C-alpha cells in the first residue's frame, strides 16, 4: 500500500503519518508539503524505507500528477487553516484550499487513484445555536477559511457524483495536542503563559468549541480511509464542549497563572458563537470513539510544550 499524504509536515498530517509508521506493517508513505510557515520537517520522522518527503505545492499540476500516479490512495490534509489570516487576506486560502484540492482531484481522476480522503472542518456548518450538525446539515461558512473549505468539500463530493471517484470527507472539531503551530489558541496561550506573557481572549470568551485530541482525529481519519463508504461525509468530534472562557481557566491553572494574565481584546470579525457536530454516523458505521480523556490530554499537551521549548521558541520569533 502506497499512500500520498498531503500537508503532512503540519500539525494533524504529521500526527497521522507518525501513527501509521508506528504500526508493525506500515504502508509506504509519500508526504507532499510546501513547508509554509506552519510546516516543518521537525514534525516528521526522518525519511526512510517507508517514508519519502517531497517538498512541493499541491497546485503544481506536473508534480501532483506524478505523485498521484505513483500512489494507491490519497489522504489530503494540506490547507491554509488559520481563520484570522483568512480575514486579513483570503487569496492564499482560495488558492491552496480550492485550487489545490481541484488539482489533486483531477490527477486522481486521471489515474483512478482512490479512495481520496479529504480532511475538512466543522466550521463549514457555521455557527450552531443549539444541538449538533449531522453530515446532511446545510453548509453556512462564515470566515473566508471556512468558505474555502466548504468549496473544496463540494468539489470533492462532485467528483464522486459526476465521475464515480471514491471520495470520503471528514469534518472534525477543534484539535489540540503536541506539534500544533503556536498561532492556535491552546499552544498560543500555553507558550505565552510559559513565557510569563498575558494571553489575548477574544470578546467575552463565550464562544463554544468542541475539543478533539489530534490523535483521536487521526484515528477517525484512518477509520474513514480503511472502512468508510464512497461519497460519504463523516463528522469526527471530541465530545468536550467548552467556552473559550472555560478553556482559558483550565490553561491558566495548568500553567500556574491567574486571571491577571488575561487581556480581553476586540472580538474577531464574524466570530461564530458555537460549533458542534454529531459524530454518531462515524460511531455506528466505523466504530469511532475518542480515546483521550480531555483532562488528561490537555495536561499532557501542556507538559509537551513545557518540555519542548526548542521546537516552539523559534516559531514564535
Buried (B, 14 or more C-beta within 10 A) or exposed (E): EBBBBBBBBBBBBBBBBBBBBEEEEBBBBBBBBBEBEBBBBEBBBEEEEBBBBBEBBBBBBEBBBEBBBBBEBBBBBBBBBBBEBBBEEBEBBBBBBBBBBBBBBBBBBEBEBBBBBBBBBBBBBBBBEEEBBBBEBEBBBBBBBBBBBBBBBBBBBEBBEEEEBBBBBBBBBBBBBBBBBBBBBBBBBBBBBBEEBEBBBBBEBEBBBBBBBBBBBBBBBBBBBEBBEEBBBBBBBBBBBBBBBEBBBBBBEBBEBEEEBBEEEEBBEBBBEBBBBBBBBBBEBBEBEBEBEBEEBBEBBBEBBBEEEEBBEEBBE
